[in-house]
Amino acid sequence: MTWVEEGIYAAGGDHIPHTWGAFSNQTGITAVLHLSSSGPTEFTGPPAARFLWLDLEQEMEADKDARRLAGEFVLNSRDQGRRVLLHCTNGRHRTRWTYVAYRLCLGHGLKGVLRDAAQKPWLAPYHTDRDVWAAFRSYMKQYRGIPDDESGQDR
């Protein structure tokens, strides 16, 4: 369990869902993005104000729509001033792709985002398909009506 950046926390396992009430009170987290292919895990205590469950765990299972949904969920939660938990029952490292999607939804450059995703608190190295992320970044720019630059590396 760890803060990824201000307002975004990543965790895995069963501890937080079983102690959700106390955990959310201590951290101020009110939004949860939960990954689990075996169904949503029950978070005990008062429900989070925002909760998104995605029926997948592996990054390679996430198509562009799932990446956009995850990234925009975090983005919208942060825009509302909410602290967000990225959670996967099978380990926090499986949530890394949702953080990458969020950063690309913000409009950050691919090179910097992938560099950050390979540093603490994540486990290095970050094995990902750079071409899939480049295509996602272009997709998000088109989705938002922003002209794509030539390099795909800005910021």
N, C-alpha and C positions, 0 to 999 in steps of 0.2 A: 504494500500500500504506500502510495506516495503522491505528492503534489507534482503534476506535470508542469504546470505553470500557474500563475495566479488565477484562482477560480476553477481550475480543472484538476481533478483527482483521478488516479487510475488504481484499480484494485482487481483482485481475482479471488476465487474461492468462495466458501460459504460463510465466513465469519461476518462480513458486513451485512449480508441479507438477514442473518439471524440476530444481529444487534443493531438493525437499521435505526430504530428510534433514538437510541443513545448516540449512535454515530452521527446521524444527521443533526442532532442538537449540538454536538461538540464541534462539528465542522461547518455548519450552516449550509450544507449541500441540500438543494431542493429539486434538483433535476437528475435523473438517472438514465443513462444509455446502457442497456443491458444486452449482452450477446449470449445466446444459448441455443444450440440446435435441439436440445431436449425439452424445450418449453421454457417459459419464464420462471425464474426462481422467485419464491415468495419472499418479499422483504417485510419483516415483521414490524409492527408499530404503525404510526400514522403514515399514510401514503405520501410519496413524493408529489410535489405540485405538478411536475412534468415527468413522464416515464415513457421511454421508448424501448420496446423489446424487438430485437432483430433475430430471426430464426437462422442464425449462422454464427460461426465462430472463426473460421479461417479467412484470412484476407482474400485468398484466391476465390472464395465463394461469393464475394461481394461484386456485383455488377455496378455499372455507373449509377443506376438509380438508387441502389442501397448505399453507395458511397455518398451520393448527394443527400439522401435522407439523413444519414448519420451526421454528415458535416453540417447541414443546415439545422439539425436539432440542437447541436452544441452551439452553433452560431446564434440561433434565436434565443436559446436559454441564456447565453452570456449577454446578449443585447438586452434581455429583461433584468439583468443584474443578478442572475442566479449563478450559484456555484454548481458545477456539474460533476457527477461521478461517471467515469467510463468503467464499466464492470463486465467481466466475463468469468463465469463460474470456473472455467478451466484454466484460468491464469490471466493476469493483467497484461502480459506481453501480447495477448491476442487482441487487445483493444488499441494497439498502436495505430493500426490503419484508420481508425475512426478519428484519431487526433490529426493524422495527415490529411484526411478528407476535410476536416474543419479548417485547418490552416489554408488549404487550397481554396475552400469556399470563401475565405477572407480575402483571397486575391494574392496571397504570398507566392513568391517564385518557387518553382519546383526544386531547384538545387538547394536552396536554404532550408526548405521544409524537410527534404530527405536527409540533409545533414543533421538537422535538429532531432529527427526521429531516430538517428543512430547514436545519439548521446544520452547521457543520464537524464532521466531515471530509467530509460529503456535499456534493454540489453543489446549490446553491439555484438556483431554487426547486424544491420537491418537488411534481411534478405527480402527483397521486394522486386516487382516487375516495374522498372522505371518507365517503360513504354506505356504501360497501363495507366500510370499516374499522369504521364504527359498527355495522354488522350483524355483523361478525366479533367485535367486542368483546362484543356482546350474546350471541352464540352461545357464546363462551368462558365467560361468566358462567353461562349455563344449563348448559353442559357440566360445569362445576365445581360447580354447585348453589349459586351465589352470587346473591342477589337483585340485579337490575339497578336502578340509580338512574334517576331521571327524565331527567337531563340528558345522561348518557353522557359527562360531562366531568370527573368527579372526579379528584382527584390531579393 
